[in-house]
């Protein structure tokens, strides 16, 4: 079924092109994405009209019901969410409220247990230049979630990006781009000040020997390109299990491209900044685990934690671990216990949140206890973000 806050037939009656609805910019050629002829032919499943202010709650209700039916019928569930976003996986389903949206964690909580679900959304894409949403004749396209038209009806029509992505036989990551050149001047400040002895030199932070510790010491300086290449090779020996799933292949591609002097999958990424961010965020996870009296999963520090091995081991030694992990995952996401990199710092780094989720699940058997520690962690992260903003404002330009 489909939910919408705009009647498709009314859309085809508005504007100068009565009987059809166009999408795109005039200087690039506009496409017919909806027409009266198509509607009259009954080629589309009728949509259910929902008030914009009720869209989030109604959507969650329908997702829950559909996921239960999918489990009963041993089927998979496909969710298509066409809307704007705040750029942080927060779906703005209510076009009248641009400040509060639907978090992915909330959506996950509505999905029935054991339901295999695929989510496809125009609200956030791995490469933001793959969505031709808003543009000017002599400027690059902006990502859909960055569109200034965000206050308008969210997700009324979106066709090009979906069709192109679903029918493409090649990944946009394989397309040729500009030659990658590292720019240390673009390196963004980390969430934490690495010179702060209360964090980086704390006994709470495990110290690792060999190549891993060398990476951190060199990244605190202004490394040369040669040093960055050497560190990139060594960095690929950290984060076991990450490189072949999720964002791992793209991250590995950026590192390998810089090492080999080839074009990077994402030329906007600063490899040194990416490694620095991931290293410092991993140290933050270690610090938070100790600060909140949690046990490091498998007694391993975040940067060297084997998440796959832990996933198989934990259910055999911890009662009801899967349920505890699910409660911890939802609680931490709702509390915004996550570390989002800037554009130059590379793809999302899920290891931070995954590590803390596992740590919370180990010692907190109930949903209530997970919510309690997650709330404290959320406040902790908010103070760190605010401190980072204030430091950036005070820093000389």
N, C-alpha and C positions, 0 to 999 in steps of 0.2 A: 504494500500500500504506500501511498505518498501523502505527505503533509505539506501544505503551502499556506502562506498568508496572503496570496494574491490569486484571484480567479484568472486562469489562463485565457478565458474568453474575453475578459475585460482588458487584458493586456493587448490582445490583438485589435481592439477597437480604439485604442488610444494613439495619439500622434498622427503625423501626416500620412503614414503608411497603413491605412486602415485595412484590416484583414490579415496582417502579418506583424511579427515582432522581430526587430533586427537587433543584432549584437555586434559590437566592434566599432572601430573608428573609421570615419569617412575617408581618411587619407590612406587607409590600408585595405579598404573594401569591407563592407558590412555583409554579414551572413544572415539568412533567414533561419531563426532557431525555433520559431513557433508560428503557425499559420492557422487561420480559420478553416482552411481546406483540410488540414491535418486533423484538427479537432472534430470536424464534421464527419470525417471518415472513421471515427472511433478507433484510431490506431494507437491512442495513448490511454493508459489506465487512468480513470478519473481520480483527481486528487481530493483529499479532504481539507476543506478550508478551516483554518484555526486562527484565532486572534493572535497577533504577534506577542502580546503579553502572556499568553497561555502556551506558547509554542514549546518552551523548555519542558514544562511539566507533562504536557501531552506526549511529547516525543519520548520521554523516559518511560511513560506508561506503555506506549506502543512497543518500544524496544523490549521491555520486560516480557510483555505478552508474546511477542514474536519469537523471542529467544526460548521461551518455555515450549512453544509449539515446535520449534526446530529440534530441541532436545528429544521431545516425545517422538518425532518423526525421523530421528537420527539424520537430520539434515544440517547444513551449514547456514549461517545467517550473513547476509550482505547488507551493510549500512552505507548509504550514500548521503552525505551531508553537504549540501551546497549553501554556503553562507560566508560571511566575513569572519575575520578573526582578529584578535588583538596581537597576533604574532607570537603567541606563547601556548598554542594548543588549547586556547579558550574560545569555544564557538559562540558567536554572537547570534543566537537564534531570535532574540527579541530586537527588532529593528528600532524600537524606541528607547533602548537602553544600551549605550555603547560602553558602559563601565563594567557591567557584570555579565558574564557569559556562562556557558556550560563547560566544565572541566572534563577532560578525558577520564579522570578518575571517577567522576560522578557517573559518566556513561558506562564505564566498566562495571560499576556497582549495580547498575540496572540489568545487566546481562545475566541470564540464568547460569548457574554452575554447569560446567561441562559442555557449554555451547561454543562451538567453533565459529568465531566471528571475524569477518573482514570489514575493516572500516576504510572507506575511500572518501576523502573530503577535499574540497577546493580551498579550505581555510588555511592549510599549511602544506607546503611542498618541500621536498629535500633541497631542490635548487629553485630559489625564488624567481629566477629569470625564466622559468618554464611556463609561467602563467601570464598571458598577455591580457591584463585586465584594464589598466589605464595607461595612457601614453600621450605624448605630444609629438608632432611631426619630426622634430629633431632631437628627441630624447629617448632614452631607453624605456622600455615598459616597466611599470611598477608592479610589484607583486599584488595580488588581489587583496591580501590583508592590509596592505599599506595604502589602499585606494582612498582618496579624500571623500569618496561617495559612501563611506561606511555608514552614515546615518540613514541612508535610504533603505528601502525594503531589502532585507538580507536574503540573498540567494534566490531572487525571483527567476532569473534565467542564467544558466551557465552551461555552455555546450562545447566551445572550442577545445579548452584544455582537457576535458574529460575524453572527448572523442580522439584527440590526437594521442593522448597517453595510452588509451586502451587499444588503439589500432596500430601503434608504432611497433615496428619489428626490431628497433634498436633503442638502446638506452640513451637518454640525453647526456649521460656521463661520458659516452664514447665519442661525442661530437668534438671536433677540433675547436680549440679556443686560443686565447692569447697566450703567449709564452709566459710561463710563471717566473716572476722575479720577486725574491724576498725583499721586504721593506720593513726593517726593524723599527722605523719611525711609526708604523701603524700598530705596533704592539700595544694592546690595551692593558690597563692596570688589572691585577688579579683581584679576586674577592678578598684576599687577605694580604697583608703586608708581610712578605717573607722575611723582613728584617726584625719582625716582632719576636723576641725571644720567648714570650709566653706561649707561642704556638710552635714555631719551626724548631726551636731547641728544647721543647718540652719533653720530659720523660714519657709523656703520654704518646708521643709520636715515635713509632718504631723506626730504628735506624737500620738501613740495609746496606750491606757492603757491596763491593764490586762495581760493575758498570752502572747500576741503578743509582747509587749515591753520587757517582760522577756526573750524571745528567743534571741532577739538582744543583750541584755546586757551580757548574758551568752556565746553567740557565739564569743564575742570579746575576751574571755579568752581561756584557754586550757581546755575544759570540760572533765569530766570523762565519761566513758561509761554509767554510771547510769544517769548522767545529759543529755547526748545525747538522751537516751531513753525517758526521760521525755520531752525533747524539741521536739522530733519527734512526740510524741502523741499530743502535743499542735500545732505543725506545721501543722498537718492534719486538723486543724480548720481554717487555712488560705486558700487563693486561692480558693474561692468558685466557684464551677462549673468545676474545672480542673481535678478532680480525677477520673472521669468516661469517659473521652474521650481523644483522642490524646495520648500524652505521659503520661497522668495522671495515668492510671493503673500501668504502669511500675514504675513510681516514687513512687506511693503509696505502691507498692509491696516492694520496697527497704526499705521504712520507716517501714512498718509492719514487714518485716523480721527481721530487727535489733531490733525492740521492743520485738518481740517474741523469739529472739535468733535462728531463722531459717536460712536456706540457702537463700541468696538474689538472685533475678532474675538476677542481674548483680553484681558479686562479686568484680568487680573493683571499684565500687562506694564507696566513703567515705561519709557516711551519714552526718556527721558534716560539711564537705566541701560543700556538696550539699545544705544544709540549709543555710549556710553562703552565698554562691554565690547567691541564690535566694533572700535572704533578702537584700543584698547589691545592687543587680541589681534592685530590686523593689524600693529601696530608690533612685537609680539613675534615674529611670523613673519619680518619683515624682519631683525630682530636675529639670529634663529637662523640664517637663511640666510647671513648674513655671518660669524657666529661659527663655523659649521661649514664655512666655505670653500666654500659652494655659490653657484651663479649664479642670480640672480633670473630666473625665467621671463620671456622676452621683455624683460628689463631693466626690468620694471615692479614697483613696490611692491605689496604684497599688496592694499591697499585699492582700488587702481586697476587691478589685473591683469584683463585681458580673457581669462578662462579659455576661452571658446568659440573665440576666434581662435587661442589657443595650441593647443587640441586639434587644430585642422586644420593648423596650421603645423608643430608638433613632428615628426610622423611623416615629413615631407618633408625635414627637415634633420638628424634624429638617427636613426642606424641602430637598428633593433629597438626603437623607442621604446615601442611598446605593451607589449611584454614587460617592458621595464625599468620602465615605469610600474606595471604590475601587481605586480611584485616589490616596488617601493618602497611601494605602497599597502598590501600585506599586512604588510610589515615595520613600517611606522609605526603601523598599527592595533594590531598585537600588542604593540608597545612603549608603547601608550597615548599616542602623540603626538597629542593632541587637546585642545581647549579647550571644555568644556561650560559653558554659561551656567546661572545659577540661574533659578528660575521668573520672577523679575521682569525678567531680562535678555533675555527673548524666546526665540524658537525656536532650534534648533541653528544654529551658524555654521560650515558646512562649508568655507568659503573658507580658513580657517587651515590645516586638514589638506591640502586639495587643493593649496594653494600650495606647501607644503613637500614634498608628494609629487612634484610636478612638478620642484621644485628638485633633489631627490635623484635622480630619474630622469635628469636631464640629465647629471650627472657620475658616476654610478655604473652602469656597464654590466652588472655581474653581481649576482646575487642575494646573494652573500656580502658584497659591498661595501655593498649596501643594508642588509643586516641589521646590519652593523657600525656604520654611521652612525646607523641607527635606534635601536640600543641606547644609544648615547651621547645621542641626543636624548631618549630615554625617561628616562634618569637626570636630564637637565637639567630636564625637565618635572616630575619627581618633587620635585626640590629647590624648584622654584617653588611647587608646590602646598603643600609643607610650610611654606615661608616664609610663604605666604598664611595658612595656618591659625594659625601662631604669632602673626602680626601681629594677626589677628582676636581671638585670645584676650587679647592684651595691650591692645587698644584699650579705652578707657573706654566704659561703657554710658550 
